[in-house]
Amino acid sequence: MKWITGIILITFMQNQYAVAPFGKDTITTAQGNLVITFIGHGSLMFEIKGLVIQVDPTSQIADYNQFPKADIVLVTHHHRDHFDTVALNKIQKEGTHIYLTQKCFEEIKGIRNAIVMKNGDKVAGHDIAIEAVPAYNIVHMRSTNVPFHAKGEGNGYVITFADKRIYVAGDTENTPEMKSLPDIDIAFLPMNLPYTMTPEMVADAVRAFKPKILYPYHYGNTKTDELLNLLKDFTATEIRIRNLW
């Protein structure tokens, strides 16, 4: 019966990582081509001129042994579908810098070069700049007056690659800080209910800060068609739907 167990195990692993190969888009920047890999859920990878940036790597989404070692890792908050020390260890190398929140920092063990970024903090290096943006709920609550994501606990990140500004929002709603972001070329906005934004909230944010390209991400069972309909007359933003459930 051992061979049956082996078949079951192999089938499980194939199903677990059935999303590979992962979709990619290429964005032209003044530094060269920026390649975006859509790993799934809230997990992304950016590559430019040999630099590798991972966002919210988690073993729930992919086997991170298959990816190159990261130069920079950005962790938006402490929930397990965004913060996974197993995945972090797999993509770490000597000199990897991991930027994360205070609550994540309090939980890690044996992770080198972990650096806390608070809302509003900025860092620069490797010819890029990173800014931490508040990520939190205003409307959706876990219980009375207890939001799914509390203000001050989570980050979104604006990453500047030369002439391109990429905003990865993390788990958040359409906050005033989001709606006042300037000059965003590409935005990743979450739409998974009840934890983050409704399509109406995403549409409201897009109309406010006008990213040139919008990728809905981390959208769970929320219908992306609803967002497309809400923004069908809004020509300032190109909406790209990718496999980021």
Stockholm file with secondary structure:
# STOCKHOLM 1.0

chainA/1-245         MKWITGIILITFMQNQYAVAPFGKDTITTAQGNLVITFIGHGSLMFEIKGLVIQVDPTSQIADYNQFPKADIVLVTHHHRDHFDTVALNKIQKEGTHIYLTQKCFEEIKGIRNAIVMKNGDKVAGHDIAIEAVPAYNIVHMRSTNVPFHAKGEGNGYVITFADKRIYVAGDTENTPEMKSLPDIDIAFLPMNLPYTMTPEMVADAVRAFKPKILYPYHYGNTKTDELLNLLKDFTATEIRIRNLW
#=GR chainA/1-245 SS CHHHHHHHHHHHHHHHTTTCSCEEEEEEETTEEEEEEEEETTEEEEEETTEEEEESCCTTTCCGGGSCCCSEEECCCSSTTTCCHHHHHHHCCTTCEEEECHHHHHHCCSCTTEEECCTTCEEEETTEEEEEEEECCSSCEEETTEESSCTTTEEEEEEEETTEEEEECCSCCCCHHHHTCCSCSEEEEECCTTTSCCHHHHHHHHHHHCCSEEEEESCTTSCHHHHHHHTTTCTTSEECCCSCC
#=GC SS_cons         CHHHHHHHHHHHHHHHTTTCSCEEEEEEETTEEEEEEEEETTEEEEEETTEEEEESCCTTTCCGGGSCCCSEEECCCSSTTTCCHHHHHHHCCTTCEEEECHHHHHHCCSCTTEEECCTTCEEEETTEEEEEEEECCSSCEEETTEESSCTTTEEEEEEEETTEEEEECCSCCCCHHHHTCCSCSEEEEECCTTTSCCHHHHHHHHHHHCCSEEEEESCTTSCHHHHHHHTTTCTTSEECCCSCC
//
